[in-house]
Structures are given as C-alpha cells and as structure tokens.
Amino acid sequence: MATQDKTRKYVLPESEMPSSWYNIAADLPVPLPPPLHPVTGQPLGPDDLAPLFPMALIMQEVSAEREIEIPEPVQDVYRMYRPSPLIRARGLEKALDTPARIYYKYEGVSPAGSHKPNTAIAQAFYNKEEGVTKLTTETGAGQWGSALSMACAFFGIECTVFMVRVSYDQKPYRGALMRVYGATVFPSPSMETNAGRAILEQDPDSPGSLGIAISEAVEVAATHDDTKYSLGSVLNHVLLHQTVIGQEAMAQLEMADDYPDVVIGCTGGGSNFSGLAFPFVGAKLRGEADMRVVAVEPAACPTLTRGPYAYDYGDTAHLAPMVKMYTLGSTFVPAGIHAGGLRYHGMAPLVSHLLQLGEIEAIAPHQLETFAAGVQFARTEGILPAPESNHAIAGAIREALRCKEEGVSEAILFNLSGHGHFDMQAYLDYMAGSLRDYEYPQEEIAAALAGLPTISLVES
Ligand SMILES: Cc1ncc(COP(=O)(O)O)c(C=O)c1O
C-alpha cells in the first residue's frame, strides 16, 4: 500500500502456482441443495451422472474436501500460461481520478484467450484417464469451445462443439480457431440432434441459446458409449478448477501488501467469478477476513437480480439434471447481446446458494455501460477486454467512482476473464452506435416462473 510504490504487475514464479484446488463446499454454513434427476425428480447419485462424466469429476462434484490436489499432468499444462499476472490498473485509476486501488487478475494470457482452459485442461485429463475418446460440448461466446478444443488436442481426444448460432455468425474466427485445434463445430440449433431439429422445426431462425446448445451436446454424449459431455461452467467441479485464479490473486496481493475490500467478477454460469472470489469468500466464511463480493450480470439476462431461486432444468430439452439456482426458465432465449458467454438462463448452484445466504451481491448493468467501460479500459490499460469481462470492469468502475464520491481509498479486485480479439465486430457495432440496451420485460419473468418444473413450486 506504500504511496511511492509504482509497481504495475505482480508476477508469481511457476514454482508458486497452486498445487491444489480450493473446494468451497468444505466451508459452507448450509449445505448445497442436491441436484435432482430431470425425469424422476429424485436426488441424483453418482451413477446417474456416469453416462455424461468420468467418475473422477463426479466425485469432485460431490466432494466436501477443502483441498483437492491438481494432478501433475494438469499442472504441467497450466505452466504454459500460469500463474497469470495480477495488474494494478494505474492508468484506469488516474482516468477515473479515484482514491481507490484497482487490481485485475488477467486470465486472457491463456493460449485460448480466457480463464476457460483452467477447467478444460482438467476435464480433458480426467476423461483421458478413464479412456474416453470423444467429448461434446456447447459454447456461447466461443471461448469455452476454443479452450476445450485446445485441451482435447493436448490429450488426444476428439472434440465436437455446438456453438450458439448468434455467436457462430458474429464470430466466425472463433469457429476457425476451434477447427485449427482439430474440433468439429456446428452452429446450434443444428440438424445433428433431436433437440436441435425440434427447435428448428418451430423456429428455423432461432438465434440459439446456451440451454439449447447444452441439450444438443448432452444428447450426443448420452446416446454414444464412447462419448462424454463437458460443461464449461455452472457445475461444482468446474468452479473448483477455476479457484487457481483466486489463490494466485491472494498471494499476489500479499506481494502488494494489500487486501481487497471488494471482489468483482462477471457471471454467465458463474465460473470465472467463483474462481476469483471463492478463496476470498472461504476466508470470509471461516471468519478470517471480510470483504464485499459482487457478481455482475447483463441486464438482458438478469438471472441473479430478477430470477426466482428455484429448482430448474439446466438445459432447454430437459436432458440435464435439475439444480436449485436463480433462473429465468430453461426455455428463456435472451436477446442477442454481444456478451454471448453471459446468455445463460440459470446460474451455478454454488453462486446462487451464496447469494441466497447473503454472502455475495449482484448487479446487472446494461450493455452500453459495459462497452463504455471496456473502451475506457482499453484506452487506459491497453488490453482489449472480452465483452463478458466488460461487465466486471463496469462493476469495478462503479465501485471506484463510489470511493471517489465517498472520499475513501478501498482496494478493488476484479477478474479480467478474457481478451476480446475475436470480438471486434461487437466493438465496431458499439463505435458505430448500432448497439442498444435490452430491458428484460416483467412478463418474461412471469413466463419463466410458469415454465418451472413442479418440484420448484413445492420448494420455493
Ligand atoms: C471471457 C469470458 N468471461 C466470462 C464468461 C462467462 O462464463 P462464466 O460465468 O462461467 O465465467 C465467458 C463465457 O463464455 C467468457 O468467454
């Protein structure tokens, strides 16, 4: 915190990369409501998930161990880009004329461009260990699809990606990158699956959604013995793998002799937010520290801020388990905003649970505010952020301006989850003035409630 300190980057040596993941389930004051079978409505056992996931990941999904060792082959690939830098946003601080100290953890240094490889590498490894030869997945923005395609290339697994149609059209080079890594890519909804064909029959111009793409990928895995499914967010084990981010940030802030008053992340399914925040939330739950923790979601898909907390299906065709989460309904198709990775109808059960318990907060800025934040960030810090990450920046700027107004010098830490080099069309549209804000209509919330499974009506 020394005032004369001019440090910008806090860099950890590879030898200080975390060797275990942090499992917040060990520190929860109230256990997480269990996932339920989509047909029977009964709590799921490990065997129910076996057609979709390798047993090692299923065991992580239900584990209550605080620390889970990162296998050496996973650490070996992590070392290609980890530890990622923690950067003091001195340029942004100056532009905002704020007394706040702003730090960001930069996950765009991974070869695929975001935090997503942190779990893709682990998932590919565990699948390979159990003899799986093919993986299917969905992708919204294309960051997750790129990450899994890359990880599959490293571990010699075939990869099929269902990419949400609107993103597929907006970002052809993301599809190209996945193909360079060796993956097969379909726009979703597609004619490849029953789920996709059913949607296209009703709406041939469907822009797609993560819920639909998940249904397609799950269907392929469930109907092929040699194929398993891989999810890029939402599930406990995915959030677990991301906790290398927050653990590193803690060590780096120690180098800076600082500690965050506010921790911020954007939330699509909740994985990068959790990756940064959970080690801090854990310290808070154990009574060792205190801070505010803020999730930032788009106003066009306001799951945490306007959805009910209820059991709902994870996907549109209701093939995936039901989980208790904040949700806008599994059939909700959000407006085609550019932050494609934030267009998910639900939210990670762990993130939902922590919001319900009052341990975290949530805000939902509009698209134009987030792009203004991203452009200001690029002009002051140089990095061009992913449209998803712009939400975290907008949250950090709001906090920094509050500090200015209140005349307090707080430390703000946010996750810059990825770069936006494949998102130039979004920035061109923004600069041309052709983007607009989408209000989420109240009737849609009512429709979402009406479409929830009956179990949630008993529960909520
Ligand atoms: C760069 C980036 N940030 C954030 C997200 C949102 O996902 P999550 O909430 O799981 O981190 C995505 C999803 O695709 C993404 O690509």
The ligand as a Gaussian input file, in Angstrom:
#p B3LYP/6-31G(d) Opt

LIG

0 1
 C      -14.296000     -14.235000     -21.432000
 C      -15.470000     -14.821000     -20.711000
 N      -15.785000     -14.358000     -19.490000
 C      -16.824000     -14.845000     -18.808000
 C      -17.648000     -15.825000     -19.330000
 C      -18.827000     -16.280000     -18.539000
 O      -18.741000     -17.572000     -18.077000
 P      -18.515000     -17.889000     -16.554000
 O      -19.571000     -17.147000     -15.773000
 O      -18.659000     -19.350000     -16.432000
 O      -17.148000     -17.411000     -16.204000
 C      -17.362000     -16.354000     -20.590000
 C      -18.205000     -17.425000     -21.146000
 O      -18.127000     -17.826000     -22.237000
 C      -16.251000     -15.836000     -21.285000
 O      -15.946000     -16.296000     -22.511000

